[in-house]
Amino acid sequence: MTTKNDMDTAKDHSKDAVATVVAAFAQRRNVSVDDIVSLATQLMPVFGKPEVTTPAIATEPVPIIETVKSAATPAIPLDKAVTNDKVFCLCCGRGFTMLKRHLNAEHGLTEEEYRQLFSLPESMPLVAPNYSERKAAYAKQVGLGKYNRDSNLEEGASAP
């Protein structure tokens, strides 16, 4: 049987959990007050009215991260996310030449998770087109990818 004191304690724990998550989110750079309020609003139903159980019965943990990620909306419109010189992060709206390092360091996402989060097609670039072309041109200029293994075998070298 649950008592009023048990209910109050459980409610305090759920508020503490929301406050902890929101406080950690608020410490990040480029977070607006609206973002913080939005996150708190999204988390309240997740932690909402807790069910107090007896110690013998364990409850399954709620996948908080999946709940928050499923409600992700892009920070900028998709049609403006890629320009010739920059690729803009849909999580925070900042522009980069390459998104991979930023996604992992700032948002804890892999490229695949990022694409799934915003339902992006595989054809959507995560590297600025001009940067990609410049690197490809340099690789061709240096002669990368032109090594022919068969020509070395003809000159008397033995195969491994």
MDTraj code that builds the backbone (N, CA, C; nanometers):
import mdtraj as md
import numpy as np

residues = "MET THR THR LYS ASN ASP MET ASP THR ALA LYS ASP HIS SER LYS ASP ALA VAL ALA THR VAL VAL ALA ALA PHE ALA GLN ARG ARG ASN VAL SER VAL ASP ASP ILE VAL SER LEU ALA THR GLN LEU MET PRO VAL PHE GLY LYS PRO GLU VAL THR THR PRO ALA ILE ALA THR GLU PRO VAL PRO ILE ILE GLU THR VAL LYS SER ALA ALA THR PRO ALA ILE PRO LEU ASP LYS ALA VAL THR ASN ASP LYS VAL PHE CYS LEU CYS CYS GLY ARG GLY PHE THR MET LEU LYS ARG HIS LEU ASN ALA GLU HIS GLY LEU THR GLU GLU GLU TYR ARG GLN LEU PHE SER LEU PRO GLU SER MET PRO LEU VAL ALA PRO ASN TYR SER GLU ARG LYS ALA ALA TYR ALA LYS GLN VAL GLY LEU GLY LYS TYR ASN ARG ASP SER ASN LEU GLU GLU GLY ALA SER ALA PRO".split()
xyz = np.array([
    [0.0841, -0.1179, 0.0000],
    [0.0000, 0.0000, 0.0000],
    [0.0888, 0.1244, 0.0000],
    [0.0562, 0.2174, -0.0826],
    [0.1366, 0.3388, -0.0903],
    [0.0763, 0.4462, -0.0017],
    [0.1642, 0.5226, 0.0580],
    [0.1188, 0.6300, 0.1460],
    [0.1418, 0.7630, 0.0774],
    [0.0871, 0.8666, 0.1325],
    [0.1036, 1.0010, 0.0779],
    [0.2510, 1.0409, 0.0796],
    [0.3230, 0.9981, 0.1827],
    [0.4649, 1.0291, 0.1928],
    [0.5439, 0.9623, 0.0794],
    [0.5079, 0.8360, 0.0440],
    [0.5729, 0.7664, -0.0667],
    [0.5475, 0.8385, -0.1986],
    [0.4260, 0.8847, -0.2183],
    [0.3907, 0.9561, -0.3413],
    [0.4678, 1.0866, -0.3525],
    [0.4794, 1.1600, -0.2422],
    [0.5528, 1.2868, -0.2428],
    [0.7010, 1.2634, -0.2723],
    [0.7569, 1.1587, -0.2148],
    [0.8975, 1.1267, -0.2375],
    [0.9208, 1.0908, -0.3833],
    [0.8324, 1.0104, -0.4406],
    [0.8463, 0.9708, -0.5805],
    [0.8315, 1.0918, -0.6728],
    [0.7401, 1.1817, -0.6408],
    [0.7199, 1.3020, -0.7207],
    [0.8446, 1.3905, -0.7154],
    [0.9050, 1.4012, -0.5956],
    [1.0276, 1.4795, -0.5807],
    [1.1405, 1.4197, -0.6643],
    [1.1498, 1.2869, -0.6671],
    [1.2539, 1.2215, -0.7465],
    [1.2348, 1.2481, -0.8952],
    [1.1114, 1.2466, -0.9419],
    [1.0877, 1.2721, -1.0841],
    [1.1208, 1.4170, -1.1190],
    [1.0879, 1.5100, -1.0298],
    [1.1236, 1.6501, -1.0534],
    [1.2749, 1.6680, -1.0523],
    [1.3420, 1.5972, -0.9616],
    [1.4876, 1.6044, -0.9560],
    [1.5506, 1.5507, -1.0842],
    [1.4939, 1.4432, -1.1364],
    [1.5475, 1.3845, -1.2599],
    [1.5317, 1.4816, -1.3763],
    [1.4158, 1.5442, -1.3886],
    [1.3937, 1.6432, -1.4948],
    [1.4894, 1.7599, -1.4765],
    [1.5039, 1.8076, -1.3540],
    [1.5924, 1.9208, -1.3275],
    [1.7372, 1.8866, -1.3618],
    [1.7801, 1.7644, -1.3325],
    [1.9172, 1.7236, -1.3629],
    [1.9427, 1.7221, -1.5130],
    [1.8504, 1.6647, -1.5890],
    [1.8663, 1.6580, -1.7344],
    [1.8640, 1.7981, -1.7953],
    [1.7704, 1.8799, -1.7534],
    [1.7588, 2.0157, -1.8072],
    [1.8811, 2.0998, -1.7684],
    [1.9321, 2.0848, -1.6482],
    [2.0508, 2.1603, -1.6062],
    [2.1721, 2.1218, -1.6897],
    [2.1870, 1.9928, -1.7189],
    [2.2989, 1.9483, -1.8022],
    [2.2855, 2.0038, -1.9437],
    [2.1640, 2.0049, -1.9954],
    [2.1392, 2.0586, -2.1302],
    [2.1664, 2.2092, -2.1338],
    [2.1313, 2.2792, -2.0287],
    [2.1460, 2.4254, -2.0244],
    [2.2925, 2.4689, -2.0215],
    [2.3829, 2.3818, -1.9829],
    [2.5245, 2.4168, -1.9765],
    [2.5912, 2.4186, -2.1135],
    [2.5240, 2.3668, -2.2147],
    [2.5824, 2.3636, -2.3482],
    [2.5816, 2.5026, -2.4104],
    [2.6750, 2.5231, -2.5011],
    [2.6781, 2.6500, -2.5731],
    [2.5620, 2.6545, -2.6722],
    [2.5236, 2.7728, -2.7092],
    [2.4203, 2.7953, -2.8111],
    [2.2855, 2.7346, -2.7747],
    [2.2505, 2.7356, -2.6485],
    [2.1204, 2.6868, -2.6049],
    [2.0380, 2.8078, -2.5623],
    [1.9218, 2.8216, -2.6226],
    [1.8364, 2.9352, -2.5884],
    [1.7413, 2.8971, -2.4749],
    [1.6791, 2.9976, -2.4191],
    [1.5822, 2.9748, -2.3127],
    [1.4652, 2.8919, -2.3660],
    [1.4265, 2.9178, -2.4908],
    [1.3171, 2.8415, -2.5510],
    [1.3523, 2.6930, -2.5615],
    [1.4798, 2.6634, -2.5953],
    [1.5227, 2.5240, -2.6033],
    [1.5126, 2.4553, -2.4674],
    [1.5512, 2.5269, -2.3629],
    [1.5483, 2.4705, -2.2273],
    [1.4045, 2.4445, -2.1835],
    [1.3180, 2.5411, -2.2079],
    [1.1768, 2.5255, -2.1707],
    [1.1139, 2.4115, -2.2511],
    [1.1487, 2.4031, -2.3783],
    [1.0947, 2.2973, -2.4632],
    [1.1369, 2.1595, -2.4124],
    [1.2643, 2.1449, -2.3763],
    [1.3120, 2.0174, -2.3244],
    [1.2416, 1.9810, -2.1938],
    [1.2277, 2.0779, -2.1039],
    [1.1596, 2.0513, -1.9768],
    [1.0155, 2.0086, -2.0013],
    [0.9499, 2.0729, -2.0963],
    [0.8119, 2.0388, -2.1292],
    [0.8022, 1.8971, -2.1859],
    [0.9013, 1.8590, -2.2673],
    [0.9009, 1.7246, -2.3259],
    [0.9320, 1.6174, -2.2219],
    [1.0145, 1.6512, -2.1232],
    [1.0534, 1.5515, -2.0233],
    [0.9499, 1.5306, -1.9140],
    [0.8690, 1.6301, -1.8854],
    [0.7710, 1.6165, -1.7767],
    [0.6786, 1.4968, -1.7963],
    [0.6238, 1.4721, -1.9159],
    [0.5400, 1.3529, -1.9308],
    [0.6195, 1.2224, -1.9152],
    [0.7471, 1.2249, -1.9541],
    [0.8287, 1.1044, -1.9429],
    [0.8478, 1.0671, -1.7972],
    [0.8798, 1.1678, -1.7144],
    [0.9003, 1.1431, -1.5724],
    [0.7721, 1.1631, -1.4933],
    [0.6732, 1.2206, -1.5585],
    [0.5444, 1.2579, -1.5028],
    [0.5034, 1.1967, -1.3723],
    [0.3857, 1.1420, -1.3697],
    [0.3325, 1.0844, -1.2467],
    [0.3953, 0.9472, -1.2272],
    [0.4864, 0.9363, -1.1344],
    [0.5541, 0.8081, -1.1137],
    [0.4625, 0.7070, -1.0466],
    [0.4846, 0.5826, -1.0831],
    [0.4112, 0.4754, -1.0170],
    [0.4971, 0.4263, -0.9023],
    [0.4442, 0.4342, -0.7821],
    [0.5173, 0.3867, -0.6663],
    [0.4899, 0.2383, -0.6536],
    [0.5982, 0.1610, -0.6478],
    [0.5835, 0.0163, -0.6376],
    [0.6484, -0.0311, -0.5093],
    [0.6155, -0.1526, -0.4747],
    [0.6805, -0.2106, -0.3585],
    [0.8222, -0.2470, -0.3979],
    [0.9138, -0.2560, -0.3027],
    [1.0533, -0.2865, -0.3357],
    [1.0707, -0.4186, -0.4081],
    [0.9800, -0.5133, -0.3924],
    [0.9942, -0.6433, -0.4568],
    [0.9678, -0.6355, -0.6067],
    [0.8963, -0.5343, -0.6530],
    [0.8613, -0.5226, -0.7936],
    [0.9471, -0.4136, -0.8564],
    [1.0201, -0.4499, -0.9598],
    [1.1049, -0.3520, -1.0290],
    [1.0338, -0.3056, -1.1551],
    [1.0477, -0.1791, -1.1873],
    [0.9878, -0.1260, -1.3086],
    [1.0957, -0.1102, -1.4145],
    [1.0573, -0.1219, -1.5395],
    [1.1504, -0.1053, -1.6506],
    [1.1864, 0.0417, -1.6641],
    [1.3138, 0.0733, -1.6889],
    [1.3519, 0.2134, -1.7088],
    [1.2950, 0.2675, -1.8390],
    [1.2561, 0.3907, -1.8377],
    [1.2009, 0.4551, -1.9561],
    [1.3168, 0.5045, -2.0424],
    [1.3194, 0.4695, -2.1713],
    [1.4273, 0.5178, -2.2575],
    [1.4104, 0.6662, -2.2865],
    [1.4661, 0.7495, -2.2011],
    [1.4489, 0.8944, -2.2094],
    [1.5080, 0.9496, -2.3375],
    [1.6264, 0.9032, -2.3722],
    [1.6951, 0.9569, -2.4890],
    [1.6121, 0.9327, -2.6137],
    [1.5566, 0.8148, -2.6299],
    [1.4756, 0.7860, -2.7469],
    [1.3515, 0.8743, -2.7507],
    [1.2912, 0.9014, -2.6364],
    [1.1728, 0.9864, -2.6317],
    [1.2063, 1.1272, -2.6760],
    [1.3182, 1.1795, -2.6287],
    [1.3586, 1.3150, -2.6653],
    [1.3971, 1.3208, -2.8116],
    [1.4712, 1.2193, -2.8607],
    [1.5157, 1.2195, -2.9994],
    [1.4001, 1.2063, -3.0971],
    [1.2950, 1.1328, -3.0603],
    [1.1846, 1.1136, -3.1530],
    [1.1095, 1.2446, -3.1765],
    [1.1237, 1.3404, -3.0863],
    [1.0545, 1.4675, -3.1007],
    [1.1446, 1.5746, -3.1618],
    [1.2574, 1.5350, -3.2224],
    [1.3540, 1.6307, -3.2762],
    [1.2967, 1.7037, -3.3972],
    [1.3128, 1.8334, -3.3967],
    [1.2774, 1.9152, -3.5113],
    [1.4015, 1.9903, -3.5540],
    [1.4232, 2.0074, -3.6845],
    [1.5444, 2.0739, -3.7322],
    [1.5520, 2.2194, -3.6858],
    [1.6737, 2.2633, -3.6555],
    [1.6963, 2.4013, -3.6133],
    [1.6814, 2.4972, -3.7311],
    [1.7081, 2.4493, -3.8514],
    [1.6920, 2.5294, -3.9730],
    [1.6201, 2.4443, -4.0770],
    [1.5592, 2.5077, -4.1780],
    [1.4910, 2.4297, -4.2822],
    [1.5896, 2.3416, -4.3586],
    [1.5439, 2.2250, -4.4017],
    [1.6296, 2.1308, -4.4718],
    [1.6861, 2.1876, -4.6013],
    [1.6079, 2.2710, -4.6705],
    [1.6554, 2.3255, -4.7979],
    [1.7682, 2.4272, -4.7793],
    [1.7892, 2.4755, -4.6579],
    [1.8973, 2.5705, -4.6303],
    [2.0116, 2.5056, -4.5520],
    [2.0064, 2.3747, -4.5326],
    [2.1053, 2.3060, -4.4509],
    [2.2386, 2.2856, -4.5221],
    [2.2392, 2.2887, -4.6556],
    [2.3625, 2.2669, -4.7305],
    [2.3826, 2.3817, -4.8284],
    [2.4968, 2.4495, -4.8141],
    [2.5381, 2.5492, -4.9130],
    [2.6680, 2.4980, -4.9741],
    [2.7242, 2.5727, -5.0690],
    [2.8475, 2.5271, -5.1325],
    [2.9642, 2.5211, -5.0351],
    [2.9694, 2.6130, -4.9397],
    [3.0839, 2.6213, -4.8495],
    [3.0586, 2.5643, -4.7102],
    [2.9338, 2.5418, -4.6724],
    [2.9037, 2.4945, -4.5370],
    [2.7884, 2.3946, -4.5369],
    [2.7924, 2.3097, -4.4342],
    [2.6820, 2.2197, -4.4040],
    [2.6371, 2.2572, -4.2637],
    [2.5104, 2.2886, -4.2476],
    [2.4591, 2.3348, -4.1187],
    [2.4015, 2.2181, -4.0395],
    [2.4340, 2.2159, -3.9118],
    [2.3844, 2.1129, -3.8218],
    [2.2367, 2.1372, -3.7950],
    [2.1558, 2.0355, -3.8123],
    [2.0122, 2.0494, -3.7894],
    [1.9772, 2.0473, -3.6412],
    [2.0714, 2.0044, -3.5570],
    [2.0479, 2.0037, -3.4122],
    [2.0602, 2.1437, -3.3534],
    [2.1671, 2.2156, -3.3930],
    [2.1943, 2.3457, -3.3305],
    [2.1979, 2.4618, -3.4292],
    [2.2036, 2.4345, -3.5596],
    [2.2013, 2.5406, -3.6595],
    [2.3369, 2.5995, -3.6945],
    [2.4460, 2.5483, -3.6367],
    [2.5794, 2.6005, -3.6663],
    [2.6315, 2.5414, -3.7966],
    [2.7148, 2.6185, -3.8691],
    [2.7673, 2.5751, -3.9974],
    [2.9100, 2.5238, -3.9890],
    [2.9406, 2.4184, -4.0652],
    [3.0720, 2.3551, -4.0662],
    [3.1055, 2.3095, -4.2072],
    [3.2346, 2.2800, -4.2303],
    [3.2707, 2.2181, -4.3574],
    [3.2447, 2.0682, -4.3511],
    [3.2606, 2.0091, -4.2321],
    [3.2312, 1.8674, -4.2107],
    [3.1554, 1.8534, -4.0785],
    [3.0532, 1.7698, -4.0779],
    [2.9707, 1.7561, -3.9574],
    [3.0110, 1.6418, -3.8648],
    [3.0871, 1.5448, -3.9123],
    [3.1099, 1.4228, -3.8357],
    [3.1653, 1.4489, -3.6956],
    [3.2723, 1.5251, -3.6851],
    [3.3329, 1.5499, -3.5538],
    [3.2379, 1.6288, -3.4634],
    [3.1709, 1.7298, -3.5188],
    [3.0775, 1.8113, -3.4406],
    [2.9638, 1.7252, -3.3859],
    [2.9074, 1.6394, -3.4706],
    [2.7951, 1.5560, -3.4271],
    [2.8344, 1.4667, -3.3103],
    [2.9532, 1.4094, -3.3175],
    [2.9970, 1.3208, -3.2107],
    [3.0323, 1.3984, -3.0841],
    [3.1056, 1.5077, -3.0984],
    [3.1531, 1.5817, -2.9814],
    [3.0425, 1.6591, -2.9107],
    [2.9582, 1.7260, -2.9848],
    [2.8564, 1.8137, -2.9255],
    [2.7228, 1.7442, -2.8990],
    [2.6868, 1.6510, -2.9857],
    [2.5527, 1.5919, -2.9746],
    [2.5557, 1.4424, -2.9445],
    [2.6736, 1.3817, -2.9459],
    [2.6836, 1.2391, -2.9165],
    [2.6163, 1.1511, -3.0197],
    [2.6192, 1.1937, -3.1453],
    [2.5524, 1.1200, -3.2527],
    [2.6528, 1.0716, -3.3561],
    [2.6259, 0.9563, -3.4145],
    [2.7008, 0.9124, -3.5311],
    [2.6297, 0.9692, -3.6531],
    [2.6937, 0.9579, -3.7694],
    [2.6302, 1.0070, -3.8918],
    [2.4992, 0.9330, -3.9175],
    [2.4995, 0.8033, -3.8934],
    [2.3795, 0.7222, -3.9160],
    [2.2662, 0.7641, -3.8218],
    [2.2973, 0.7853, -3.6940],
    [2.1951, 0.8286, -3.5985],
    [2.1405, 0.9661, -3.6349],
    [2.2274, 1.0548, -3.6810],
    [2.1868, 1.1890, -3.7224],
    [2.0899, 1.1813, -3.8406],
    [2.1234, 1.0971, -3.9379],
    [2.0345, 1.0810, -4.0545],
    [1.8989, 1.0235, -4.0121],
    [1.8999, 0.9268, -3.9211],
    [1.7750, 0.8681, -3.8729],
    [1.6941, 0.9678, -3.7917],
    [1.7624, 1.0482, -3.7121],
    [1.6962, 1.1440, -3.6248],
    [1.6125, 1.2433, -3.7038],
    [1.6664, 1.2880, -3.8179],
    [1.5965, 1.3869, -3.8998],
    [1.5415, 1.3280, -4.0298],
    [1.5418, 1.1968, -4.0434],
    [1.4923, 1.1270, -4.1627],
    [1.5574, 1.1803, -4.2898],
    [1.6896, 1.1874, -4.2884],
    [1.7642, 1.2387, -4.4034],
    [1.7987, 1.1249, -4.4985],
    [1.7960, 1.1514, -4.6292],
    [1.8360, 1.0484, -4.7253],
    [1.9877, 1.0310, -4.7252],
    [2.0349, 0.9181, -4.7741],
    [2.1792, 0.8919, -4.7826],
    [2.2474, 0.9899, -4.8778],
    [2.1724, 1.0463, -4.9715],
    [2.2305, 1.1384, -5.0697],
    [2.2581, 1.2777, -5.0114],
    [2.2050, 1.3059, -4.8932],
    [2.2279, 1.4365, -4.8305],
    [2.3721, 1.4433, -4.7812],
    [2.4505, 1.5407, -4.8298],
    [2.5913, 1.5469, -4.7891],
    [2.6088, 1.5974, -4.6464],
    [2.7085, 1.5423, -4.5787],
    [2.7454, 1.5894, -4.4459],
    [2.8815, 1.6594, -4.4508],
    [2.9310, 1.6811, -4.5737],
    [3.0539, 1.7555, -4.5990],
    [3.0190, 1.8611, -4.7027],
    [3.0702, 1.9828, -4.6851],
    [3.0419, 2.0916, -4.7785],
    [3.0901, 2.0524, -4.9188],
    [3.0070, 2.0726, -5.0216],
    [3.0434, 2.0323, -5.1578],
    [3.1757, 2.0926, -5.2070],
    [3.2005, 2.2210, -5.1844],
    [3.3257, 2.2821, -5.2296],
    [3.4468, 2.2184, -5.1606],
    [3.4350, 2.1889, -5.0332],
    [3.5442, 2.1261, -4.9591],
    [3.5721, 1.9869, -5.0161],
    [3.4676, 1.9129, -5.0434],
    [3.4811, 1.7789, -5.0977],
    [3.5488, 1.7829, -5.2348],
    [3.5069, 1.8765, -5.3205],
    [3.5673, 1.8905, -5.4536],
    [3.7140, 1.9307, -5.4422],
    [3.7456, 2.0209, -5.3513],
    [3.8828, 2.0663, -5.3328],
    [3.9725, 1.9504, -5.2867],
    [3.9247, 1.8673, -5.1946],
    [4.0027, 1.7528, -5.1479],
    [4.0203, 1.6488, -5.2588],
    [3.9163, 1.6268, -5.3384],
    [3.9256, 1.5306, -5.4488],
    [4.0256, 1.5792, -5.5543],
    [4.0231, 1.7079, -5.5848],
    [4.1165, 1.7639, -5.6826],
    [4.2602, 1.7507, -5.6326],
    [4.2823, 1.7760, -5.5057],
    [4.4169, 1.7627, -5.4489],
    [4.4648, 1.6178, -5.4559],
    [4.3761, 1.5239, -5.4262],
    [4.4122, 1.3820, -5.4306],
    [4.4508, 1.3410, -5.5725],
    [4.3799, 1.3899, -5.6714],
    [4.4132, 1.3598, -5.8111],
    [4.5457, 1.4234, -5.8495],
    [4.5683, 1.5453, -5.8057],
    [4.6914, 1.6178, -5.8368],
    [4.8134, 1.5449, -5.7797],
    [4.8005, 1.4933, -5.6597],
    [4.9101, 1.4229, -5.5947],
    [4.9302, 1.2840, -5.6556],
    [4.8276, 1.2325, -5.7197],
    [4.8379, 1.1023, -5.7840],
    [4.7856, 0.9875, -5.7012],
    [4.7045, 1.0179, -5.6041],
    [4.6474, 0.9103, -5.5223],
    [4.5492, 0.8276, -5.6047],
    [4.5497, 0.6986, -5.5822],
    [4.4566, 0.6105, -5.6505],
    [4.5021, 0.5671, -5.7881],
    [4.6274, 0.5938, -5.8268],
    [4.6759, 0.5555, -5.9589],
    [4.7778, 0.4424, -5.9532],
    [4.7991, 0.3851, -5.8375],
    [4.8962, 0.2774, -5.8226],
    [4.8431, 0.1531, -5.8900],
    [4.9245, 0.0933, -5.9786],
    [4.8845, -0.0272, -6.0495],
    [4.9694, -0.1429, -5.9988],
    [4.9106, -0.2377, -5.9347],
    [4.9834, -0.3499, -5.8763],
    [5.0397, -0.4421, -5.9838],
    [4.9720, -0.4556, -6.0942],
    [5.0165, -0.5465, -6.1998],
    [5.1470, -0.4997, -6.2625],
    [5.1701, -0.3699, -6.2728],
    [5.2920, -0.3198, -6.3362],
    [5.4149, -0.3564, -6.2538],
    [5.4066, -0.3625, -6.1210],
    [5.5188, -0.4012, -6.0379],
    [5.5521, -0.5493, -6.0515],
    [5.4523, -0.6345, -6.0744],
    [5.4752, -0.7762, -6.0890],
    [5.5504, -0.8053, -6.2188],
    [5.5237, -0.7291, -6.3222],
    [5.5900, -0.7484, -6.4514],
    [5.7367, -0.7116, -6.4456],
    [5.7769, -0.6245, -6.3562],
    [5.9147, -0.5796, -6.3476],
    [6.0034, -0.6760, -6.2687],
    [5.9518, -0.7908, -6.2285],
    [6.0341, -0.8901, -6.1627],
    [6.0123, -0.9002, -6.0127],
    [5.9256, -0.8193, -5.9575],
    [5.8973, -0.8291, -5.8144],
    [5.8115, -0.9512, -5.7894],
    [5.8334, -1.0163, -5.6789],
    [5.7552, -1.1356, -5.6472],
    [5.6268, -1.0958, -5.5762],
    [5.5247, -1.1732, -5.5992],
    [5.3951, -1.1495, -5.5350],
    [5.4012, -1.1963, -5.3921],
    [5.3338, -1.1280, -5.2998],
    [5.3358, -1.1686, -5.1583],
    [5.2626, -1.2974, -5.1344],
])
top = md.Topology()
chain = top.add_chain()
for i, resn in enumerate(residues, 1):
    res = top.add_residue(resn, chain, resSeq=i)
    for name in ("N", "CA", "C"):
        top.add_atom(name, md.element.get_by_symbol(name[0]), res)
traj = md.Trajectory(xyz[None], top)
